[in-house]
Amino acid sequence: MNDLNKACEIAVAKQKQAYGAKSKATKISKIGETNDLYIISFHPACGSVECGGGGLLVYKKDYSVAHYCIPSYPQNIFEIIDNAIDVDVPAEYT
């Protein structure tokens, strides 16, 4: 399993715990990548994004997971997003 697939698997499992296995919120809509982490965005559970959106950060070093929320958390979220490169979402996670 490559690093991206492992990160997606971990992130989707976290979403399933929060929203349930059949929720639309477990489907990845976009992935950004930096040297240190993956920025994983999901489809909103309710059909619309509120307050700018958010998702999960998966750190490459240890595959730990943290939430991100635009525009407030972490404080440097815009810097992280600006430095990220979009990568294709593996089909099994869309």
Buried (B, 14 or more C-beta within 10 A) or exposed (E): EEEBEBBBBBBBEBBBEEBEEEBEBBEBBBBBBBEEBBBBBBBBBEEEEEEEBBBBBBEBEEBEBEEBEBEEEEEEBEEBBEBBEEEEBBEEBE
